Amino acid sequence: MAKIQISENESLREAIRRFKKMCDKEGIINQSKRYAYFEKPSDKRRREASRRIKNIKKAQNPNANIV
């Protein structure tokens, strides 16, 4: 769970921006979107398999980190 402490000289806008970044980093938004609707087990396996394949291809490609 994302928690932030607001200091005395910090504006509310900065605190909200920091909170949003923390939520994105922890994946809270994506997780809530994924659980908003039921996902069939076959679709879940397919999604996870494609994610694994993508990570393997990315690790095997030596030029992937060059931008």
C-alpha positions as a Markdown table, in Angstrom:
| # | Residue | x | y | z |
|---|---|---|---|---|
| 1 | Met | 0.0 | 0.0 | 0.0 |
| 2 | Ala | 1.4 | 3.4 | -1.0 |
| 3 | Lys | 1.7 | 5.9 | 1.8 |
| 4 | Ile | 3.4 | 9.3 | 1.8 |
| 5 | Gln | 4.2 | 11.8 | 4.5 |
| 6 | Ile | 3.6 | 15.5 | 3.6 |
| 7 | Ser | 6.1 | 17.9 | 4.9 |
| 8 | Glu | 5.2 | 21.3 | 6.1 |
| 9 | Asn | 6.7 | 23.2 | 3.1 |
| 10 | Glu | 5.4 | 20.7 | 0.5 |
| 11 | Ser | 2.3 | 21.7 | -1.6 |
| 12 | Leu | -0.6 | 19.4 | -2.0 |
| 13 | Arg | 0.0 | 19.2 | -5.8 |
| 14 | Glu | 3.6 | 17.9 | -5.2 |
| 15 | Ala | 2.3 | 15.4 | -2.7 |
| 16 | Ile | -0.3 | 14.1 | -5.1 |
| 17 | Arg | 2.2 | 13.8 | -7.9 |
| 18 | Arg | 4.6 | 11.9 | -5.6 |
| 19 | Phe | 1.7 | 9.6 | -4.6 |
| 20 | Lys | 0.8 | 8.9 | -8.2 |
| 21 | Lys | 4.3 | 8.0 | -9.1 |
| 22 | Met | 4.5 | 5.6 | -6.1 |
| 23 | Cys | 1.3 | 3.9 | -7.2 |
| 24 | Asp | 2.6 | 3.5 | -10.7 |
| 25 | Lys | 5.9 | 2.1 | -9.5 |
| 26 | Glu | 4.1 | -0.5 | -7.3 |
| 27 | Gly | 1.6 | -1.3 | -10.0 |
| 28 | Ile | -1.5 | -0.6 | -8.0 |
| 29 | Ile | -3.4 | 1.1 | -10.9 |
| 30 | Asn | -2.7 | -1.8 | -13.4 |
| 31 | Gln | -3.6 | -4.4 | -10.7 |
| 32 | Ser | -6.9 | -2.7 | -10.0 |
| 33 | Lys | -7.7 | -2.5 | -13.7 |
| 34 | Arg | -6.9 | -6.2 | -14.1 |
| 35 | Tyr | -9.1 | -7.3 | -11.3 |
| 36 | Ala | -12.0 | -5.0 | -12.2 |
| 37 | Tyr | -13.4 | -7.7 | -14.5 |
| 38 | Phe | -13.2 | -11.5 | -14.4 |
| 39 | Glu | -10.4 | -13.0 | -16.4 |
| 40 | Lys | -10.8 | -16.5 | -17.6 |
| 41 | Pro | -8.0 | -18.8 | -16.5 |
| 42 | Ser | -7.1 | -19.6 | -20.1 |
| 43 | Asp | -6.8 | -15.9 | -20.9 |
| 44 | Lys | -4.6 | -15.4 | -17.8 |
| 45 | Arg | -2.3 | -18.2 | -18.8 |
| 46 | Arg | -2.1 | -16.8 | -22.4 |
| 47 | Arg | -1.2 | -13.3 | -21.0 |
| 48 | Glu | 1.4 | -14.6 | -18.7 |
| 49 | Ala | 3.0 | -16.8 | -21.4 |
| 50 | Ser | 3.2 | -13.9 | -23.8 |
| 51 | Arg | 4.8 | -11.8 | -21.1 |
| 52 | Arg | 7.4 | -14.5 | -20.4 |
| 53 | Ile | 8.2 | -14.9 | -24.1 |
| 54 | Lys | 8.6 | -11.1 | -24.4 |
| 55 | Asn | 11.0 | -11.0 | -21.4 |
| 56 | Ile | 13.0 | -13.9 | -22.9 |
| 57 | Lys | 13.3 | -12.3 | -26.3 |
| 58 | Lys | 14.3 | -9.0 | -24.6 |
| 59 | Ala | 17.0 | -10.7 | -22.6 |
| 60 | Gln | 18.4 | -12.5 | -25.6 |
| 61 | Asn | 18.6 | -9.4 | -27.8 |
| 62 | Pro | 21.9 | -7.6 | -27.0 |
| 63 | Asn | 20.9 | -4.5 | -28.8 |
| 64 | Ala | 17.6 | -4.0 | -26.9 |
| 65 | Asn | 19.2 | -1.6 | -24.3 |
| 66 | Ile | 20.8 | 0.7 | -27.0 |
| 67 | Val | 18.6 | 3.7 | -27.7 |
